Amino acid sequence: MFKTTKTIILILLSAMLFSSCRTEIMHDVEATDVFMPEPANQFAMDKETEVETLEPTKAHREYPADFKLTPDTEVVIGEKQFLTKINYIFNNIEKFENSSIIVEGMYGIYKSWDETFTFPIVYRNGPAEYGDDQYGGFYLVNINQELYHLNDWIKVKGKPFIYEHTDSEGEVQKFLFLVAENVEVMTLKDRKAEMVNN
C-alpha cells in the first residue's frame, strides 16, 4: 500500500514538472509556401510602390574586418554577433534566400507606432535607449500565435525575406521576416542571454 502511494505521488510530481516546461514543434512547411503580409491601411495599398524606401544608413552597412557570414544551407545565429549577423542578412538578403535561419529569442508581438503593422517577432533586447533599435530579431509568419505566450523563449527555423510596408505618413520601411518552418518553445533552463550588444 505504502509503495503504491509513493509511486502515485512520484508520477503526479513528474507530470506537474513536465507540464511546466512545455515544448511544442510547429508543422513543416514547403519553402515555396511564402506568405506576403498585406498592407494594413488604404494608404499603404495605394502607395506601396510609389513612395521612396528609406535605405539603411552607412552605419548599418559597416561590419568588423574579421566578420564572415556564409549563406550556408543553415545559418545559426547565437549570442556572438547576434545583431551583426541579422543586420548582414538584412543588407544581403539575396544571398540568404535559400538558407534556413535558426535563431533563439523571446516571443513578442510588434506593433508599429501607427498600428498599421502588427506581427509576431522573435527578438532579443539591444543596447539602444528607444525605438526600433531597442531590440533585434525577425518578424514571423506561418505560426499559430495561440501556441505561444509573450516572453516565451523560442527557437525558430525559417526562410528569410524582406517586406516593405508604407506607414500612415507615407514612409516606407523594410522588415526582415522568417517564414517559420518550425518553432520550438524552450524550457526555462535552455533560456539564453536576453540582452545582446553586438
Secondary structure, 3 states (H helix, E strand, C coil): CHHHHHHHHHHHHHHHHHHHCCCCECCCCCCCCCCCCCCCCHHHHHHCCCCCECCCCHHHHCCCCCCCCCCCCEEEECCCCHHHHHHHHHHCHHHHCCCEEEEEEEEEEEECCCCCCEEEEEEEECCCCCHHHHEEEEEEECCCHHHCCCCCEEEEEEEEEEEEEECCCCCEEEEEEEEEEEEEECCHHHCCCCECCC
